[in-house]
């Protein structure tokens, strides 16, 4: 079964903004749960950097849909059990690869 893709640009941007929030929230939760945490798990940085780059590219007007997975997807999938918002990341990636899900009626 295919993942739902964003139907509008606004929805896609909302998903990206939500992912930016979620990665920040995950970091906050880790800091709260593990007070002695000196660094975040290594998988967080490439995902955070990737999502932030997509968002910045959108703001700059340089974002382009592509046919390939985002570079951070391999890391995200490898750490699926540690990412509570993985479905959101997968939907963003699916929309990136296949474009918006627009009705052609």
Biopython code that builds the backbone (N, CA, C, O; Angstrom):
import numpy as np
from Bio.PDB.StructureBuilder import StructureBuilder

atoms = [
    (1, "UNK", "N", (0.834, -1.187, 0.000)),
    (1, "UNK", "CA", (0.000, 0.000, 0.000)),
    (1, "UNK", "C", (0.875, 1.245, 0.000)),
    (1, "UNK", "O", (1.841, 1.349, 0.756)),
    (2, "UNK", "N", (0.527, 2.151, -0.835)),
    (2, "UNK", "CA", (1.276, 3.396, -0.969)),
    (2, "UNK", "C", (0.891, 4.376, 0.144)),
    (2, "UNK", "O", (-0.262, 4.429, 0.573)),
    (3, "UNK", "N", (1.854, 5.129, 0.588)),
    (3, "UNK", "CA", (1.592, 6.149, 1.606)),
    (3, "UNK", "C", (0.854, 7.326, 0.989)),
    (3, "UNK", "O", (1.086, 7.660, -0.173)),
    (4, "UNK", "N", (-0.033, 7.960, 1.749)),
    (4, "UNK", "CA", (-0.686, 9.164, 1.237)),
    (4, "UNK", "C", (0.348, 10.268, 1.012)),
    (4, "UNK", "O", (1.273, 10.447, 1.804)),
    (5, "UNK", "N", (0.168, 10.997, -0.077)),
    (5, "UNK", "CA", (1.032, 12.135, -0.369)),
    (5, "UNK", "C", (0.257, 13.419, -0.119)),
    (5, "UNK", "O", (-0.973, 13.419, -0.085)),
    (6, "UNK", "N", (0.986, 14.502, 0.052)),
    (6, "UNK", "CA", (0.339, 15.804, 0.227)),
    (6, "UNK", "C", (-0.470, 16.135, -1.017)),
    (6, "UNK", "O", (-0.048, 15.851, -2.139)),
    (7, "UNK", "N", (-1.627, 16.734, -0.812)),
    (7, "UNK", "CA", (-2.497, 17.099, -1.931)),
    (7, "UNK", "C", (-2.262, 18.526, -2.413)),
    (7, "UNK", "O", (-2.573, 18.859, -3.557)),
    (8, "UNK", "N", (-1.716, 19.360, -1.547)),
    (8, "UNK", "CA", (-1.463, 20.762, -1.914)),
    (8, "UNK", "C", (-0.074, 21.172, -1.438)),
    (8, "UNK", "O", (0.532, 20.518, -0.589)),
    (9, "UNK", "N", (0.402, 22.252, -1.998)),
    (9, "UNK", "CA", (1.685, 22.800, -1.558)),
    (9, "UNK", "C", (1.608, 23.179, -0.086)),
    (9, "UNK", "O", (2.537, 22.918, 0.679)),
    (10, "UNK", "N", (0.495, 23.797, 0.310)),
    (10, "UNK", "CA", (0.336, 24.202, 1.713)),
    (10, "UNK", "C", (0.405, 22.999, 2.647)),
    (10, "UNK", "O", (1.028, 23.072, 3.706)),
    (11, "UNK", "N", (-0.228, 21.898, 2.263)),
    (11, "UNK", "CA", (-0.173, 20.706, 3.098)),
    (11, "UNK", "C", (1.256, 20.172, 3.181)),
    (11, "UNK", "O", (1.706, 19.759, 4.250)),
    (12, "UNK", "N", (1.958, 20.180, 2.069)),
    (12, "UNK", "CA", (3.348, 19.700, 2.049)),
    (12, "UNK", "C", (4.228, 20.567, 2.945)),
    (12, "UNK", "O", (5.041, 20.046, 3.708)),
    (13, "UNK", "N", (4.073, 21.868, 2.856)),
    (13, "UNK", "CA", (4.833, 22.781, 3.713)),
    (13, "UNK", "C", (4.479, 22.534, 5.178)),
    (13, "UNK", "O", (5.360, 22.527, 6.038)),
    (14, "UNK", "N", (3.196, 22.333, 5.463)),
    (14, "UNK", "CA", (2.772, 22.034, 6.836)),
    (14, "UNK", "C", (3.449, 20.776, 7.354)),
    (14, "UNK", "O", (3.890, 20.736, 8.503)),
    (15, "UNK", "N", (3.537, 19.737, 6.508)),
    (15, "UNK", "CA", (4.195, 18.501, 6.916)),
    (15, "UNK", "C", (5.665, 18.744, 7.220)),
    (15, "UNK", "O", (6.189, 18.217, 8.201)),
    (16, "UNK", "N", (6.330, 19.530, 6.397)),
    (16, "UNK", "CA", (7.748, 19.840, 6.635)),
    (16, "UNK", "C", (7.894, 20.584, 7.959)),
    (16, "UNK", "O", (8.758, 20.251, 8.771)),
    (17, "UNK", "N", (7.043, 21.595, 8.177)),
    (17, "UNK", "CA", (7.090, 22.343, 9.441)),
    (17, "UNK", "C", (6.825, 21.418, 10.625)),
    (17, "UNK", "O", (7.470, 21.546, 11.666)),
    (18, "UNK", "N", (5.891, 20.499, 10.476)),
    (18, "UNK", "CA", (5.593, 19.545, 11.551)),
    (18, "UNK", "C", (6.809, 18.670, 11.835)),
    (18, "UNK", "O", (7.114, 18.391, 12.995)),
    (19, "UNK", "N", (7.507, 18.234, 10.783)),
    (19, "UNK", "CA", (8.707, 17.406, 10.967)),
    (19, "UNK", "C", (9.808, 18.191, 11.673)),
    (19, "UNK", "O", (10.512, 17.638, 12.518)),
    (20, "UNK", "N", (9.966, 19.467, 11.341)),
    (20, "UNK", "CA", (10.944, 20.320, 12.029)),
    (20, "UNK", "C", (10.599, 20.382, 13.516)),
    (20, "UNK", "O", (11.475, 20.244, 14.370)),
    (21, "UNK", "N", (9.311, 20.592, 13.819)),
    (21, "UNK", "CA", (8.867, 20.621, 15.211)),
    (21, "UNK", "C", (9.120, 19.282, 15.900)),
    (21, "UNK", "O", (9.640, 19.245, 17.015)),
    (22, "UNK", "N", (8.752, 18.185, 15.239)),
    (22, "UNK", "CA", (8.868, 16.853, 15.841)),
    (22, "UNK", "C", (10.313, 16.490, 16.161)),
    (22, "UNK", "O", (10.578, 15.904, 17.210)),
    (23, "UNK", "N", (11.242, 16.821, 15.290)),
    (23, "UNK", "CA", (12.649, 16.492, 15.570)),
    (23, "UNK", "C", (13.145, 17.308, 16.760)),
    (23, "UNK", "O", (13.912, 16.802, 17.579)),
    (24, "UNK", "N", (12.716, 18.563, 16.863)),
    (24, "UNK", "CA", (13.065, 19.378, 18.026)),
    (24, "UNK", "C", (12.439, 18.833, 19.298)),
    (24, "UNK", "O", (13.067, 18.824, 20.357)),
    (25, "UNK", "N", (11.203, 18.383, 19.187)),
    (25, "UNK", "CA", (10.501, 17.811, 20.334)),
    (25, "UNK", "C", (11.179, 16.515, 20.788)),
    (25, "UNK", "O", (11.311, 16.269, 21.987)),
    (26, "UNK", "N", (11.604, 15.697, 19.842)),
    (26, "UNK", "CA", (12.307, 14.459, 20.182)),
    (26, "UNK", "C", (13.590, 14.783, 20.954)),
    (26, "UNK", "O", (13.906, 14.121, 21.943)),
    (27, "UNK", "N", (14.314, 15.784, 20.508)),
    (27, "UNK", "CA", (15.539, 16.182, 21.212)),
    (27, "UNK", "C", (15.212, 16.670, 22.625)),
    (27, "UNK", "O", (15.912, 16.329, 23.579)),
    (28, "UNK", "N", (14.155, 17.463, 22.757)),
    (28, "UNK", "CA", (13.745, 17.955, 24.077)),
    (28, "UNK", "C", (13.378, 16.796, 25.005)),
    (28, "UNK", "O", (13.737, 16.797, 26.182)),
    (29, "UNK", "N", (12.664, 15.815, 24.471)),
    (29, "UNK", "CA", (12.273, 14.649, 25.273)),
    (29, "UNK", "C", (13.504, 13.875, 25.739)),
    (29, "UNK", "O", (13.576, 13.439, 26.888)),
    (30, "UNK", "N", (14.463, 13.710, 24.843)),
    (30, "UNK", "CA", (15.688, 12.998, 25.224)),
    (30, "UNK", "C", (16.430, 13.744, 26.322)),
    (30, "UNK", "O", (16.944, 13.127, 27.255)),
    (31, "UNK", "N", (16.488, 15.059, 26.218)),
    (31, "UNK", "CA", (17.158, 15.858, 27.252)),
    (31, "UNK", "C", (16.445, 15.725, 28.592)),
    (31, "UNK", "O", (17.090, 15.638, 29.637)),
    (32, "UNK", "N", (15.114, 15.709, 28.560)),
    (32, "UNK", "CA", (14.334, 15.607, 29.785)),
    (32, "UNK", "C", (14.474, 14.221, 30.424)),
    (32, "UNK", "O", (14.619, 14.104, 31.641)),
    (33, "UNK", "N", (14.429, 13.190, 29.605)),
    (33, "UNK", "CA", (14.474, 11.823, 30.122)),
    (33, "UNK", "C", (15.861, 11.423, 30.612)),
    (33, "UNK", "O", (15.993, 10.651, 31.562)),
    (34, "UNK", "N", (16.876, 11.944, 29.970)),
    (34, "UNK", "CA", (18.247, 11.554, 30.313)),
    (34, "UNK", "C", (19.018, 12.838, 30.671)),
    (34, "UNK", "O", (19.659, 13.452, 29.818)),
    (35, "UNK", "N", (18.939, 13.215, 31.924)),
    (35, "UNK", "CA", (19.551, 14.471, 32.365)),
    (35, "UNK", "C", (21.057, 14.483, 32.182)),
    (35, "UNK", "O", (21.662, 15.551, 32.089)),
    (36, "UNK", "N", (21.664, 13.318, 32.129)),
    (36, "UNK", "CA", (23.113, 13.249, 31.971)),
    (36, "UNK", "C", (23.534, 13.152, 30.504)),
    (36, "UNK", "O", (24.703, 12.915, 30.201)),
    (37, "UNK", "N", (22.579, 13.336, 29.605)),
    (37, "UNK", "CA", (22.864, 13.242, 28.173)),
    (37, "UNK", "C", (23.880, 14.311, 27.772)),
    (37, "UNK", "O", (23.654, 15.502, 27.985)),
    (38, "UNK", "N", (24.987, 13.883, 27.195)),
    (38, "UNK", "CA", (26.010, 14.838, 26.750)),
    (38, "UNK", "C", (25.955, 15.058, 25.247)),
    (38, "UNK", "O", (26.460, 16.065, 24.749)),
    (39, "UNK", "N", (25.349, 14.132, 24.522)),
    (39, "UNK", "CA", (25.135, 14.326, 23.087)),
    (39, "UNK", "C", (23.938, 13.495, 22.660)),
    (39, "UNK", "O", (23.585, 12.511, 23.310)),
    (40, "UNK", "N", (23.322, 13.898, 21.565)),
    (40, "UNK", "CA", (22.157, 13.188, 21.061)),
    (40, "UNK", "C", (22.600, 11.952, 20.291)),
    (40, "UNK", "O", (23.724, 11.898, 19.793)),
    (41, "UNK", "N", (21.721, 10.963, 20.192)),
    (41, "UNK", "CA", (22.058, 9.799, 19.365)),
    (41, "UNK", "C", (22.448, 10.258, 17.953)),
    (41, "UNK", "O", (21.881, 11.214, 17.425)),
    (42, "UNK", "N", (23.400, 9.578, 17.364)),
    (42, "UNK", "CA", (23.980, 9.999, 16.086)),
    (42, "UNK", "C", (22.952, 10.076, 14.959)),
    (42, "UNK", "O", (23.147, 10.837, 14.011)),
    (43, "UNK", "N", (21.873, 9.316, 15.035)),
    (43, "UNK", "CA", (20.905, 9.329, 13.937)),
    (43, "UNK", "C", (20.113, 10.627, 13.848)),
    (43, "UNK", "O", (19.573, 10.939, 12.787)),
    (44, "UNK", "N", (20.032, 11.388, 14.931)),
    (44, "UNK", "CA", (19.207, 12.597, 14.939)),
    (44, "UNK", "C", (19.774, 13.687, 14.031)),
    (44, "UNK", "O", (19.024, 14.334, 13.300)),
    (45, "UNK", "N", (21.072, 13.893, 14.070)),
    (45, "UNK", "CA", (21.680, 15.013, 13.331)),
    (45, "UNK", "C", (21.436, 14.958, 11.830)),
    (45, "UNK", "O", (21.024, 15.971, 11.265)),
    (46, "UNK", "N", (21.667, 13.832, 11.144)),
    (46, "UNK", "CA", (21.420, 13.850, 9.702)),
    (46, "UNK", "C", (19.950, 14.054, 9.333)),
    (46, "UNK", "O", (19.644, 14.661, 8.307)),
    (47, "UNK", "N", (19.050, 13.551, 10.163)),
    (47, "UNK", "CA", (17.620, 13.749, 9.902)),
    (47, "UNK", "C", (17.256, 15.211, 10.122)),
    (47, "UNK", "O", (16.571, 15.816, 9.297)),
    (48, "UNK", "N", (17.712, 15.773, 11.227)),
    (48, "UNK", "CA", (17.426, 17.175, 11.523)),
    (48, "UNK", "C", (18.004, 18.087, 10.445)),
    (48, "UNK", "O", (17.325, 18.995, 9.964)),
    (49, "UNK", "N", (19.251, 17.846, 10.069)),
    (49, "UNK", "CA", (19.902, 18.659, 9.040)),
    (49, "UNK", "C", (19.144, 18.549, 7.719)),
    (49, "UNK", "O", (18.920, 19.553, 7.042)),
    (50, "UNK", "N", (18.751, 17.331, 7.356)),
    (50, "UNK", "CA", (18.034, 17.122, 6.101)),
    (50, "UNK", "C", (16.685, 17.808, 6.064)),
    (50, "UNK", "O", (16.355, 18.483, 5.089)),
    (51, "UNK", "N", (15.905, 17.642, 7.117)),
    (51, "UNK", "CA", (14.578, 18.276, 7.184)),
    (51, "UNK", "C", (14.715, 19.794, 7.173)),
    (51, "UNK", "O", (13.969, 20.486, 6.481)),
    (52, "UNK", "N", (15.672, 20.306, 7.943)),
    (52, "UNK", "CA", (15.873, 21.759, 7.976)),
    (52, "UNK", "C", (16.304, 22.294, 6.610)),
    (52, "UNK", "O", (15.908, 23.394, 6.223)),
    (53, "UNK", "N", (17.109, 21.526, 5.882)),
    (53, "UNK", "CA", (17.534, 21.960, 4.548)),
    (53, "UNK", "C", (16.347, 22.003, 3.598)),
    (53, "UNK", "O", (16.209, 22.946, 2.818)),
    (54, "UNK", "N", (15.491, 20.994, 3.656)),
    (54, "UNK", "CA", (14.293, 20.996, 2.810)),
    (54, "UNK", "C", (13.454, 22.229, 3.114)),
    (54, "UNK", "O", (13.006, 22.920, 2.200)),
    (55, "UNK", "N", (13.243, 22.503, 4.390)),
    (55, "UNK", "CA", (12.438, 23.662, 4.794)),
    (55, "UNK", "C", (13.084, 24.963, 4.328)),
    (55, "UNK", "O", (12.395, 25.848, 3.820)),
    (56, "UNK", "N", (14.397, 25.086, 4.496)),
    (56, "UNK", "CA", (15.089, 26.295, 4.058)),
    (56, "UNK", "C", (15.019, 26.455, 2.545)),
    (56, "UNK", "O", (14.816, 27.560, 2.043)),
    (57, "UNK", "N", (15.186, 25.355, 1.821)),
    (57, "UNK", "CA", (15.071, 25.408, 0.357)),
    (57, "UNK", "C", (13.682, 25.872, -0.065)),
    (57, "UNK", "O", (13.539, 26.616, -1.036)),
    (58, "UNK", "N", (12.661, 25.434, 0.663)),
    (58, "UNK", "CA", (11.298, 25.883, 0.367)),
    (58, "UNK", "C", (11.174, 27.384, 0.588)),
    (58, "UNK", "O", (10.608, 28.098, -0.240)),
    (59, "UNK", "N", (11.707, 27.859, 1.712)),
    (59, "UNK", "CA", (11.632, 29.293, 2.013)),
    (59, "UNK", "C", (12.411, 30.113, 0.995)),
    (59, "UNK", "O", (12.007, 31.223, 0.646)),
    (60, "UNK", "N", (13.530, 29.569, 0.517)),
    (60, "UNK", "CA", (14.370, 30.285, -0.452)),
    (60, "UNK", "C", (13.832, 30.181, -1.875)),
    (60, "UNK", "O", (14.284, 30.906, -2.762)),
    (61, "UNK", "N", (12.876, 29.290, -2.100)),
    (61, "UNK", "CA", (12.352, 29.080, -3.440)),
    (61, "UNK", "C", (13.241, 28.208, -4.306)),
    (61, "UNK", "O", (13.114, 28.219, -5.531)),
    (62, "UNK", "N", (14.143, 27.448, -3.686)),
    (62, "UNK", "CA", (15.062, 26.598, -4.448)),
    (62, "UNK", "C", (14.720, 25.112, -4.346)),
    (62, "UNK", "O", (15.428, 24.274, -4.906)),
    (63, "UNK", "N", (13.646, 24.782, -3.640)),
    (63, "UNK", "CA", (13.263, 23.379, -3.491)),
    (63, "UNK", "C", (12.726, 22.836, -4.813)),
    (63, "UNK", "O", (12.001, 23.522, -5.535)),
    (64, "UNK", "N", (13.094, 21.596, -5.115)),
    (64, "UNK", "CA", (12.582, 20.892, -6.290)),
    (64, "UNK", "C", (12.203, 19.475, -5.883)),
    (64, "UNK", "O", (12.924, 18.814, -5.136)),
    (65, "UNK", "N", (11.067, 19.022, -6.384)),
    (65, "UNK", "CA", (10.714, 17.621, -6.197)),
    (65, "UNK", "C", (11.772, 16.774, -6.903)),
    (65, "UNK", "O", (12.414, 17.238, -7.845)),
    (66, "UNK", "N", (11.950, 15.545, -6.453)),
    (66, "UNK", "CA", (12.950, 14.679, -7.052)),
    (66, "UNK", "C", (12.411, 13.273, -7.233)),
    (66, "UNK", "O", (11.288, 12.973, -6.828)),
    (67, "UNK", "N", (13.191, 12.438, -7.822)),
    (67, "UNK", "CA", (12.794, 11.040, -8.019)),
    (67, "UNK", "C", (13.486, 10.122, -7.015)),
    (67, "UNK", "O", (13.098, 8.964, -6.860)),
    (68, "UNK", "N", (14.486, 10.623, -6.351)),
    (68, "UNK", "CA", (15.261, 9.840, -5.392)),
    (68, "UNK", "C", (14.810, 10.146, -3.977)),
    (68, "UNK", "O", (14.268, 11.217, -3.702)),
    (69, "UNK", "N", (15.038, 9.194, -3.078)),
    (69, "UNK", "CA", (14.776, 9.423, -1.659)),
    (69, "UNK", "C", (15.659, 10.545, -1.147)),
    (69, "UNK", "O", (16.750, 10.780, -1.667)),
    (70, "UNK", "N", (15.178, 11.234, -0.126)),
    (70, "UNK", "CA", (16.033, 12.183, 0.573)),
    (70, "UNK", "C", (17.219, 11.420, 1.156)),
    (70, "UNK", "O", (17.094, 10.240, 1.486)),
    (71, "UNK", "N", (18.354, 12.073, 1.284)),
    (71, "UNK", "CA", (19.561, 11.405, 1.776)),
    (71, "UNK", "C", (19.403, 10.912, 3.217)),
    (71, "UNK", "O", (20.077, 9.963, 3.616)),
    (72, "UNK", "N", (18.536, 11.533, 3.992)),
    (72, "UNK", "CA", (18.369, 11.132, 5.395)),
    (72, "UNK", "C", (17.423, 9.945, 5.567)),
    (72, "UNK", "O", (17.277, 9.442, 6.681)),
    (73, "UNK", "N", (16.787, 9.489, 4.507)),
    (73, "UNK", "CA", (15.820, 8.397, 4.631)),
    (73, "UNK", "C", (16.460, 7.086, 5.076)),
    (73, "UNK", "O", (15.867, 6.353, 5.867)),
    (74, "UNK", "N", (17.635, 6.786, 4.594)),
    (74, "UNK", "CA", (18.299, 5.543, 4.998)),
    (74, "UNK", "C", (18.523, 5.523, 6.507)),
    (74, "UNK", "O", (18.289, 4.509, 7.165)),
    (75, "UNK", "N", (18.975, 6.646, 7.045)),
    (75, "UNK", "CA", (19.183, 6.764, 8.486)),
    (75, "UNK", "C", (17.863, 6.649, 9.234)),
    (75, "UNK", "O", (17.775, 5.948, 10.243)),
    (76, "UNK", "N", (16.842, 7.333, 8.743)),
    (76, "UNK", "CA", (15.531, 7.294, 9.406)),
    (76, "UNK", "C", (14.974, 5.873, 9.436)),
    (76, "UNK", "O", (14.462, 5.428, 10.463)),
    (77, "UNK", "N", (15.071, 5.170, 8.332)),
    (77, "UNK", "CA", (14.543, 3.801, 8.280)),
    (77, "UNK", "C", (15.351, 2.849, 9.157)),
    (77, "UNK", "O", (14.796, 1.920, 9.744)),
    (78, "UNK", "N", (16.639, 3.076, 9.243)),
    (78, "UNK", "CA", (17.494, 2.222, 10.075)),
    (78, "UNK", "C", (17.182, 2.392, 11.560)),
    (78, "UNK", "O", (17.444, 1.496, 12.362)),
    (79, "UNK", "N", (16.623, 3.544, 11.922)),
    (79, "UNK", "CA", (16.312, 3.839, 13.331)),
    (79, "UNK", "C", (14.808, 4.026, 13.532)),
    (79, "UNK", "O", (14.376, 4.799, 14.387)),
    (80, "UNK", "N", (14.034, 3.322, 12.748)),
    (80, "UNK", "CA", (12.577, 3.473, 12.749)),
    (80, "UNK", "C", (11.962, 3.365, 14.136)),
    (80, "UNK", "O", (11.053, 4.122, 14.475)),
    (81, "UNK", "N", (12.451, 2.431, 14.938)),
    (81, "UNK", "CA", (11.862, 2.225, 16.264)),
    (81, "UNK", "C", (12.134, 3.386, 17.222)),
    (81, "UNK", "O", (11.490, 3.489, 18.266)),
    (82, "UNK", "N", (13.074, 4.251, 16.879)),
    (82, "UNK", "CA", (13.412, 5.393, 17.733)),
    (82, "UNK", "C", (12.776, 6.699, 17.274)),
    (82, "UNK", "O", (12.954, 7.734, 17.915)),
    (83, "UNK", "N", (12.036, 6.658, 16.170)),
    (83, "UNK", "CA", (11.466, 7.879, 15.586)),
    (83, "UNK", "C", (9.949, 7.761, 15.584)),
    (83, "UNK", "O", (9.382, 7.100, 14.714)),
    (84, "UNK", "N", (9.283, 8.396, 16.554)),
    (84, "UNK", "CA", (7.833, 8.256, 16.654)),
    (84, "UNK", "C", (7.067, 8.893, 15.491)),
    (84, "UNK", "O", (5.890, 8.591, 15.294)),
    (85, "UNK", "N", (7.704, 9.751, 14.737)),
    (85, "UNK", "CA", (7.051, 10.431, 13.625)),
    (85, "UNK", "C", (7.577, 9.931, 12.272)),
    (85, "UNK", "O", (7.590, 10.674, 11.290)),
    (86, "UNK", "N", (8.005, 8.682, 12.235)),
    (86, "UNK", "CA", (8.562, 8.112, 11.006)),
    (86, "UNK", "C", (7.552, 8.134, 9.858)),
    (86, "UNK", "O", (7.931, 8.384, 8.714)),
    (87, "UNK", "N", (6.280, 7.877, 10.143)),
    (87, "UNK", "CA", (5.276, 7.899, 9.080)),
    (87, "UNK", "C", (5.233, 9.266, 8.405)),
    (87, "UNK", "O", (5.113, 9.350, 7.183)),
    (88, "UNK", "N", (5.330, 10.331, 9.186)),
    (88, "UNK", "CA", (5.351, 11.683, 8.623)),
    (88, "UNK", "C", (6.560, 11.855, 7.694)),
    (88, "UNK", "O", (6.426, 12.389, 6.593)),
    (89, "UNK", "N", (7.717, 11.412, 8.129)),
    (89, "UNK", "CA", (8.925, 11.514, 7.304)),
    (89, "UNK", "C", (8.758, 10.699, 6.017)),
    (89, "UNK", "O", (9.179, 11.134, 4.945)),
    (90, "UNK", "N", (8.150, 9.530, 6.126)),
    (90, "UNK", "CA", (7.920, 8.701, 4.937)),
    (90, "UNK", "C", (6.948, 9.382, 3.972)),
    (90, "UNK", "O", (7.138, 9.323, 2.757)),
    (91, "UNK", "N", (5.916, 10.022, 4.503)),
    (91, "UNK", "CA", (4.962, 10.734, 3.648)),
    (91, "UNK", "C", (5.629, 11.921, 2.946)),
    (91, "UNK", "O", (5.366, 12.180, 1.771)),
    (92, "UNK", "N", (6.479, 12.630, 3.659)),
    (92, "UNK", "CA", (7.222, 13.743, 3.059)),
    (92, "UNK", "C", (8.103, 13.220, 1.934)),
    (92, "UNK", "O", (8.142, 13.796, 0.846)),
    (93, "UNK", "N", (8.802, 12.138, 2.196)),
    (93, "UNK", "CA", (9.684, 11.554, 1.184)),
    (93, "UNK", "C", (8.883, 11.066, -0.027)),
    (93, "UNK", "O", (9.303, 11.256, -1.168)),
    (94, "UNK", "N", (7.741, 10.443, 0.222)),
    (94, "UNK", "CA", (6.886, 9.949, -0.865)),
    (94, "UNK", "C", (6.398, 11.108, -1.742)),
    (94, "UNK", "O", (6.371, 11.002, -2.969)),
    (95, "UNK", "N", (6.017, 12.203, -1.103)),
    (95, "UNK", "CA", (5.574, 13.379, -1.855)),
    (95, "UNK", "C", (6.741, 13.972, -2.641)),
    (95, "UNK", "O", (6.569, 14.401, -3.782)),
    (96, "UNK", "N", (7.914, 13.996, -2.039)),
    (96, "UNK", "CA", (9.111, 14.498, -2.721)),
    (96, "UNK", "C", (9.376, 13.684, -3.988)),
    (96, "UNK", "O", (9.660, 14.249, -5.044)),
    (97, "UNK", "N", (9.284, 12.375, -3.879)),
    (97, "UNK", "CA", (9.600, 11.483, -4.996)),
    (97, "UNK", "C", (8.524, 11.453, -6.082)),
    (97, "UNK", "O", (8.839, 11.373, -7.270)),
    (98, "UNK", "N", (7.258, 11.518, -5.675)),
    (98, "UNK", "CA", (6.172, 11.325, -6.641)),
    (98, "UNK", "C", (5.358, 12.579, -6.918)),
    (98, "UNK", "O", (4.476, 12.565, -7.777)),
    (99, "UNK", "N", (5.641, 13.666, -6.200)),
    (99, "UNK", "CA", (4.894, 14.898, -6.400)),
    (99, "UNK", "C", (3.603, 14.923, -5.590)),
    (99, "UNK", "O", (3.273, 13.973, -4.881)),
    (100, "UNK", "N", (2.900, 16.009, -5.710)),
    (100, "UNK", "CA", (1.641, 16.189, -5.002)),
    (100, "UNK", "C", (0.591, 15.230, -5.541)),
    (100, "UNK", "O", (0.614, 14.874, -6.719)),
    (101, "UNK", "N", (-0.317, 14.818, -4.689)),
    (101, "UNK", "CA", (-1.398, 13.916, -5.064)),
    (101, "UNK", "C", (-2.602, 14.763, -5.465)),
    (101, "UNK", "O", (-3.530, 14.949, -4.678)),
    (102, "UNK", "N", (-2.579, 15.270, -6.683)),
    (102, "UNK", "CA", (-3.649, 16.153, -7.144)),
    (102, "UNK", "C", (-4.662, 15.357, -7.957)),
    (102, "UNK", "O", (-4.304, 14.473, -8.735)),
    (103, "UNK", "N", (-5.920, 15.688, -7.762)),
    (103, "UNK", "CA", (-6.986, 15.074, -8.561)),
    (103, "UNK", "C", (-6.914, 15.642, -9.969)),
    (103, "UNK", "O", (-6.718, 16.842, -10.158)),
    (104, "UNK", "N", (-7.073, 14.781, -10.936)),
    (104, "UNK", "CA", (-7.007, 15.231, -12.325)),
    (104, "UNK", "C", (-8.390, 15.314, -12.951)),
    (104, "UNK", "O", (-8.532, 15.175, -14.166)),
    (105, "UNK", "N", (-9.413, 15.542, -12.127)),
    (105, "UNK", "CA", (-10.793, 15.662, -12.628)),
    (105, "UNK", "C", (-11.034, 17.032, -13.201)),
    (105, "UNK", "O", (-12.135, 17.320, -13.670)),
]
sb = StructureBuilder()
sb.init_structure("model")
sb.init_model(0)
sb.init_chain("A")
sb.init_seg("    ")
for serial, (resi, resn, name, xyz) in enumerate(atoms, 1):
    if name == "N":
        sb.init_residue(resn, " ", resi, " ")
    sb.init_atom(name, np.array(xyz, "f"), 0.0, 1.0, " ", f" {name:<3s}", serial, name[0])
structure = sb.get_structure()
